[in-house]
């Protein structure tokens, strides 16, 4: 029931977001992110005159056994050409205190991490963003969902 309430709240809040081009989440089976479970998100870019932010989003339970998360992201075009690929390390909990980071409700926490800021696509078309966990474990417990977000880049002065 708690997951349903959080999902409904997220949908309502997301509906008010005019910067969003694409956003999707994949729920992890039994709250485990398996090493061989690469999460891929496909989206379409129509306007190449604009710049975009690419983000990875994660939802974890407070029982997640580490303070950080290593993952690799890969951005590919419709011909599977790799445009960007990088290994990232992000903190889900404060390393010294163990306090959860991100926004939370109860024992669930949502995190959004910038992958590319102000990225400009060279041509319109379909693209894919893949996320792969790199924690050296076959199964990573208490990662509940993995997502991707593409939004218009807004430069602040």
C-alpha positions as CSV (number, residue, x, y, z in Angstrom):
1,X,0.0,0.0,0.0
2,X,2.9,2.4,0.8
3,X,4.4,1.8,-2.6
4,X,1.1,2.6,-4.3
5,X,0.7,5.9,-2.4
6,X,4.3,6.9,-3.3
7,X,3.8,6.0,-6.9
8,X,0.5,8.1,-7.1
9,X,2.2,11.0,-5.5
10,X,5.1,10.8,-7.9
11,X,2.8,10.7,-10.9
12,X,0.8,13.7,-9.7
13,X,4.0,15.7,-9.1
14,X,5.6,14.6,-12.4
15,X,2.5,15.7,-14.3
16,X,3.3,19.3,-13.4
17,X,6.9,19.2,-14.8
18,X,7.2,21.1,-18.1
19,X,10.9,20.5,-18.4
20,X,10.6,16.7,-18.6
21,X,11.1,15.2,-22.0
22,X,11.3,11.6,-20.8
23,X,11.1,9.7,-17.5
24,X,10.7,6.1,-16.6
25,X,11.4,3.6,-13.8
26,X,12.0,-0.1,-13.7
27,X,11.1,-1.9,-10.5
28,X,13.7,-4.4,-9.4
29,X,12.4,-7.9,-9.0
30,X,12.3,-8.8,-5.3
31,X,14.2,-5.6,-4.5
32,X,17.5,-6.9,-5.9
33,X,19.5,-5.3,-8.7
34,X,21.3,-8.3,-10.3
35,X,24.7,-7.8,-11.8
36,X,23.5,-8.9,-15.3
37,X,20.3,-6.8,-15.2
38,X,21.2,-3.8,-17.3
39,X,18.4,-1.3,-17.2
40,X,17.8,0.3,-20.6
41,X,15.6,3.3,-21.3
42,X,14.8,4.4,-24.8
43,X,13.7,7.9,-25.6
44,X,13.3,10.2,-28.7
45,X,14.9,13.5,-29.3
46,X,13.1,15.8,-31.7
47,X,14.7,19.2,-31.2
48,X,18.5,19.3,-31.6
49,X,18.7,23.0,-31.1
50,X,18.0,22.6,-27.4
51,X,20.3,21.2,-24.7
52,X,19.3,18.4,-22.3
53,X,20.1,17.1,-18.9
54,X,20.4,13.3,-18.5
55,X,19.8,11.9,-15.1
56,X,19.8,8.5,-13.3
57,X,17.3,7.9,-10.6
58,X,17.3,5.3,-7.9
59,X,14.9,4.3,-5.1
60,X,16.4,2.3,-2.2
61,X,15.2,1.1,1.2
62,X,17.0,2.2,4.3
63,X,18.2,-1.4,4.7
64,X,20.6,-0.9,1.7
65,X,23.9,-2.3,3.1
66,X,26.3,0.3,1.6
67,X,26.6,4.1,1.8
68,X,27.4,4.4,-1.9
69,X,26.6,3.0,-5.3
70,X,28.8,2.4,-8.3
71,X,27.1,2.2,-11.7
72,X,28.0,2.7,-15.3
73,X,25.9,4.6,-17.8
74,X,26.0,4.2,-21.5
75,X,24.3,6.6,-24.0
76,X,23.8,5.1,-27.4
77,X,22.1,6.3,-30.6
78,X,19.7,4.3,-32.8
79,X,22.6,2.5,-34.5
80,X,24.0,1.4,-31.1
81,X,27.0,3.7,-31.4
82,X,28.2,4.6,-28.0
83,X,28.1,8.4,-27.5
84,X,29.0,8.5,-23.8
85,X,30.0,5.9,-21.2
86,X,31.2,6.5,-17.7
87,X,31.5,4.8,-14.4
88,X,30.0,6.8,-11.6
89,X,30.1,6.6,-7.8
90,X,27.3,8.3,-5.8
91,X,26.4,8.4,-2.1
92,X,23.0,7.2,-1.1
93,X,23.8,7.7,2.6
94,X,26.1,10.2,4.4
95,X,29.4,8.3,4.7
96,X,30.2,9.4,8.2
97,X,26.8,9.5,9.9
98,X,24.9,6.9,7.8
99,X,22.0,9.4,7.4
100,X,20.1,8.8,4.2
101,X,20.4,11.3,1.4
102,X,17.7,12.1,-1.2
103,X,14.1,12.6,-0.6
104,X,12.3,10.0,1.5
105,X,9.1,8.8,3.0
106,X,9.4,6.2,5.7
107,X,12.2,3.9,4.9
108,X,12.2,4.6,1.1
109,X,14.5,7.2,-0.5
110,X,14.6,8.6,-4.0
111,X,17.8,10.0,-5.6
112,X,18.5,11.8,-8.8
113,X,22.0,12.1,-10.1
114,X,23.2,14.2,-13.1
115,X,24.9,12.2,-15.8
116,X,25.2,14.8,-18.5
117,X,24.3,18.5,-18.1
118,X,23.5,20.6,-21.1
119,X,24.1,17.8,-23.5
120,X,23.3,18.6,-27.2
121,X,22.3,15.8,-29.5
122,X,23.6,16.0,-33.0
123,X,20.6,14.6,-34.8
124,X,17.0,13.8,-34.0
125,X,16.0,10.3,-33.4
126,X,15.9,7.5,-30.9
127,X,18.5,7.1,-28.2
128,X,19.0,4.7,-25.3
129,X,20.4,5.2,-21.8
130,X,21.6,2.1,-20.0
131,X,22.4,1.7,-16.3
132,X,24.5,-1.2,-15.0
133,X,25.4,-1.7,-11.3
134,X,29.1,-2.1,-10.6
135,X,29.2,-3.0,-7.0
136,X,31.1,-6.3,-7.5
137,X,28.1,-8.3,-6.1
138,X,25.9,-10.7,-8.1
139,X,22.8,-9.2,-6.4
140,X,22.6,-5.7,-4.9
141,X,19.8,-5.8,-2.2
142,X,17.3,-3.1,-1.4
143,X,17.5,-1.2,-4.6
144,X,13.8,-1.0,-5.4
145,X,13.8,0.8,-8.7
146,X,16.2,2.3,-11.3
147,X,15.2,5.0,-13.6
148,X,16.2,7.6,-16.2
149,X,15.2,11.2,-16.8
150,X,15.8,13.5,-19.8
151,X,14.8,17.1,-19.3
152,X,15.4,20.4,-21.0
153,X,18.5,22.2,-19.8
154,X,17.8,25.6,-18.3
155,X,20.9,27.7,-17.9
156,X,20.8,29.9,-14.8
157,X,22.7,33.2,-14.8
